[in-house]
Amino acid sequence: MLYWLFVLVLQKYVGFFRVFRYVTVRVALASLTAIIVSLVVGPWMIRKLRELSFGQHIREDGPKGHLKKAGTPTMGGMLIVTSIVGPTLLWADLRNQYIWLALLGLIGFGAIGFIDDYAKIARKRNLGLTAWQKIWGQVAVAMVIGFCLLLMHAHQNYSTVINVPFYKQFKPDLLVEPLTKSFWTYPLAFLPFYLFIVFIMVGSSNAVNLTDGLDGLAIGLMIIASGAMTVLTYVTSHAVLSSYLDLAHLPNSQELTVFCASMVGACLGFLWYNCHPAEVFMGDVGSLALGGAMGIVAVLIKQEILLVFIGGVFVL
């Protein structure tokens, strides 16, 4: 929104506003805005969660040390999602289709987590959605995003090639070329690629969710991972850097740098309230949203395999 105002309107009259055309400037502003939103809105949201009795329920068969955390406000992930969406809408170029896919995934996976968290609170026990209900919900969100990517491929804006780190010459294409020659088998040609990207998004979402067990653990790791994704999105959008590092050059990924910077800022702000002793937990609404967003960004910039190295700690 501010990008449109500054770059498309005001720069005609005041030359200073041309500075907002540079993604590096908007990355810094998005991250700073996310931190400010998180720190300002955080106390109010924590207070509201306490008033609504949205406290964490601890499983009785779990570690005894966790019992003292009973009643700590949960669903703090709503603060994280808000702190990402707001700055992204403010500082990103909203004409970029990658931005909308990233936001769709963030909100979609977050919605599944919200339902799960609310079910736990309503039942007053640490059992929300069943594992399969969550999985199928995540698969549904991932399938919608995957379908959008297939439409982008049809317009030659997206590739089905997989980039393998450290092996420059090995770049498998998951498109089954022989099946594209017939109208009836054409959709099946994309099935391996489709299943692969759905697996990446769902797997990434669950990996962060499984890590969220100790104060500040998952959010601290997400700061590192989203920071790495911020660098990667910038490099893949830069013709010279991507060529030098032998990464796929994707000019459209430039605006994803703003999205990832917002993730870094939102996580930094939330860490203030989530470090030991935690004042609030992110809940599934936060962990599923963050993990899903990281998986979506990796798919969009064609670094699905590299995501395993960046986020491998989530599943160790």
N, C-alpha and C positions, 0 to 999 in steps of 0.2 A: 504493500500500500504506500509506504513512504518512498519506496523505490520509484513507483509511478509518479508520485508527487514531485520528488526532487529531480529525477532524471528526465522524465517525459514532459514535465510542465515547467518547473521553476528554472531549470538550467538555461532555458531560452532567454531568461531575463537576468539571472545572476550566475556568472561563470563558475563560482565556487561550488555549486551543486553538481558540477561534472565529476567531482571526486567520488560521488556515490555510484558511478558506473563501475568502479573497480571493486572486484569481488573481495579483495583483501580487506578493504575498508568496511564493507558490509559484514564480513565474517567477524571482525572485531566488535562491531556494533551489535550484531546478533547475539554473540556470546555474552557481552556485557549486559544487554537487555534481559537475557534469560536469567542471569544471576540476580539482577535487581528485582525482576518479577518474583522469582523464587523466594528471595529474602523478605520482600515486602508482603507478599500474599501468604507466605508460610505461617506466621503466627495466627493470622485470622482463620486459615483453614484448619490448623491443628485445634484451635479453640472450638470451631464448629463441629469437628469430628468428635471431640469430647462431649459436647452438648448433645449430640445425636447418639451417643453411646456406641459409636463405631469403633469398638475396641477389639484388639486381637484376642482370639480364643486359642489357647494352647492345648495341644493333644496331651492327654494324661500319660500316654505310653512313651512320650518323648523325653529328652534329657531333663533332669530335675532343675538344672540351672535356668531353663527357659520359662519355668512356671512364674518367676517373678516378673516376667514381661507381660503377663496377662493383663488385659485392659489398656495397654498402650494403643493409642489411635492407629488404625490401619487405613488403607486406601489413600495413603499420601501420594500414590502414583498420579492421582488427579492433578496434583500440584506440578509434577514433572511434565505431564502431557501439556498442561496449560502453558508452562514456561517454555515449551518447545514450539507449540503451535503459534502462539502470539508473536514472538520475535521472527519466526519464519515468514508469517504473513506480512509483517512490517517491512522486512529488509530483503526478501527474495523477490526475484522477477517472477511474478505469478503467471506469466505467459509460458513458462517452462513446464512441460508436462511431467517431468521427473519429480518436481516438487509436489504436485498433486498426488502422484502415486505414493510417495513417501508419507505424506500426511494421511492418506487413506489407510495405509497399512498401520501407521502409528495409532490412529483412532480406532481402527477395526480391531486390532489385537488388544488394545486397551479396553474396548467395550466388553470383550470376552472376559478379561480379568475383572472388570467391574462387576459383571453378573456373578462371577465366582465368589468374589469378596462379599458381595451383598448377601448371597445365599448363606455364606458362613455366619454372617452377623444375624440374619433372620432366624437361622436354626440354632444360634447360640452354641455352636460347636465348630471345630476346625475341619468341617467337611462341607465343601460347597458343591460345585459341579463334579461329576465323576470324571475320571481321567479321559474316558472316551468322548464324553460330551465336550470337554475342552479341546481335545485333539480335532474332532470334527468341526468345531467352530473355527479353529485356527486354519484348518485345511480349506474351509469355505472362503475365508478372507484371502488366503494365499492364492486360491484358484481364481478369484476375481482379479487380483493383481496380475496373475499369470496370463489371464485372457487379455488384459489390456496390453501386456507386453507382446503378445502374439499379434495384436492389431498393429502395434508399432512396427513389428517385423514386416508386416505386409506392406507398410509404407517405407520400408528400408531405413527405419530409424533405430533398429535394434538387431543385434546379431545373436545367433544361436551357438556361436563358437565359445568354447571354454578355455580360458587362459590358465595355464599351469605354471606356477612359479618355478624358477630355476631351469626350466626346459623351454628355451625360446622357440625351438622348431616343432615342439609337440603341442598342437592346438586343436584338439578334437572338436568336430562339429556334431552336435547332437541332433541335427536335422537329418532324417532318413531320406536322402535325396531320391531314391527310386520311387518312393511312395508319392512324391509330388507330381508325378507325371499323369496321374489319374485323378479325376474330380472326386471319385468315391473314396479314394485312399488318402487324399491330400491332408485331411485333419490328423490322420494317424502319423503322418510324417513328423509332426511336432510333439508327439506323445512323450518320447524319452526326455526331451528338453523341458517339457511342461512338468513332468513328474520330478525332475531334478530341481527346478527352481522352487517348486512347492515344498519339497523336502528341506531345502536350504532355509526357507523362511520359517517353516514350522519348527525345524530343529534349532535354529538360532533363538527363537522365542522361548522354547522350553529350556534351553541351556541356561539362559539368564534366570529363568524362574526357579530352576533347581539350585542355583547358587545363592539365592536370596534367603539366607538362614541366620547370618550373624550381623550385628550392627555395623553398617558401613561397608560390608563386604561387596555385595553386588554393585552398589552405586559407585564404589571406589574403582572397581574393575571396569565399569562402564565409562568412567571418565577417561581411562587409558585407551579403551577400545574405540570409543567415539572420537577421541583425539587422533588416533591412527586413521580412522575413516575420513576425518576432515582433511588430513594430509593427502590421502589417496584420491579423494574426489577432486582436490585441486590439481594434483599431478596428472590425472587422466584427462582433465579438461584443458591442460596446457600442451600445445602441440610439441614444443621443444623438449620439455621434461618427460612427457610420455614416450616420445621416440627414443630418448636417451636411455630410459629405464626399461624400454621394451614392454610398455603397458599399452593396452588398447586406448586409442585417443577418442574420447567422447566429449565433444564440445558442450553438449547439453548437460553434462554432469557438473558444470560450474556452479549452478545454483544449489546443488546438493551440498556444496561446501558450506553454504549458509545454514542449511538444515542441520548438518552435523555439528557445526559450531554452536548452534542453539542447544543441541543435545549436551555438548560439553558444559555449557553455562548452566543449563537446568540441573545437571547432575552435581556440579560444584555447589550450586545453591542448596540443593536438597541434602547434600552431605552434611551441611551445618546442623541440620535437625536429625540426621540419621546416624551420626557417629555416636560411639558409646559414651554415656547411656542414651539410647535412642529416644527422642521425643515423639517420633512417628515412624511407622513402617510404610514402605511403598506399596505393599500388597501385590496381588497378581495384576492389578490394573497398571502398576508401574513396571513390573518385571516382564510381563508379556509384551507390553507396548515397546519397551526399550529393546528387548531381544528381537522382536519382529521388525522394528525399524532398522536395526543393524543388519539383519538378513536382507531386507529389501534394498538397502543402499548397496550392499555387496553384489546383489543380483543386477542392479541397474548399472553399476560401473564395471561389470564383468570380472569381479574378483572374488568369486564364490569359493575357490580353493584357498586363496590367501586368507579368507575369513576364518578358516580352521586354525591358522597360526595366530591370528589376532585374538580370536575369542576362544582358543583352545583351553585356556585356564577355566572357563566356565563349566567344562565337562570333566575336568581332571578330578 
